[in-house]
Amino acid sequence: MLKNLNSLERLKKMNRLIEEEKTGNSYQFACKLGMSRSKLYNLIAELKDLGVKISYNQLKKSFVYLDGFKLEIQCSIKINGKEMLMCIGK
């Protein structure tokens, strides 16, 4: 479960950096997320398969969402009816 929580936190950080247009190039972005460039591109490909509109903008030197695309992240984990984790947004 901790691995999944780490992946969720990484996705939230990725989303925030893209929204703020502060990713840098693919090498810098991968470093900020604590992963290799190949893993970053695999994750971007998976997101694109889900319909996320994302591309690298040379002028901004950042990955950006296209066409006003917004990614909203929400999750809730409950164990025996008791909420253990709640995360919304960025």
N, C-alpha and C positions, 0 to 999 in steps of 0.2 A: 504494500500500500504506500510506503514511503517513496518508492520509485515513481509511482503515479503522481503523488503530491509534488515531487520535485519537477516532474514534467509539466504539471499544471502551472507551477510557479514560473518555470522557464517560458511557457507560452504567454503568460501574463506579462512578463518582462519584454518579450519579443513584441507583443502587441503595443505596449507603451512606447517602446523605442521607435516603432514604425509610425505610430500616431504623432509622435513628437518630431519625426523626421531626423532622428539622431542615431541612426544605425551605423553610419560610416559604410565603407566598402564591405564586401563579403567576409574578408579576413577579420576586420575590426568587429563586425557584427557577430561572427562566430566566437571571437574572444570574449565579447561582452556577455554572451550566453553560455560560455564555458563548454563549447563543443567545437568539433572540427568543421571545416568548410563543407566537406562532403555531407556530414550530418545535417548542417544548416540547409543545404540545397535539397536534401531528401525531405526535410520538414516543410520547406517551402513548396515542394512538389506535392506533398500530401495535402497541404492547405489549399493549393490550387485545385486539386482533385475534388475538394469539398466545396469549391466555388469561390474561394477567397481570391479577390483581384489584387495582386501584388506584383510589383516590378521594381527594378533598380532605376533610380533617376540620376543620371550623370550630373546634371546641373546642381541638384541638391546634395549630391554625394550621400544618398540614403535610399534605402528601400522605402517604398511608399505604397499606400493603398490607392487603387485607381477608381475613377468615376464616383468619388464620394463614398466608397465602400467603408463600412464600419464593422468591426468585429467586437462582439460583446461576449464576455466570458462570465458564466454563472455556474456555481456548483454549491451543493450542500451535502454534507455527510452526517447521517444520523445513525447512532447505534443504540438499540433498545429504546428508540423514541427520543433519545437525548442528542441534541445537535452537537456534533464534535468539531465541525469545520464549516465555515460559511465564507465563501469568496465571491465577490461580485465585481465585475468591471476590470479595470486596469490593474 
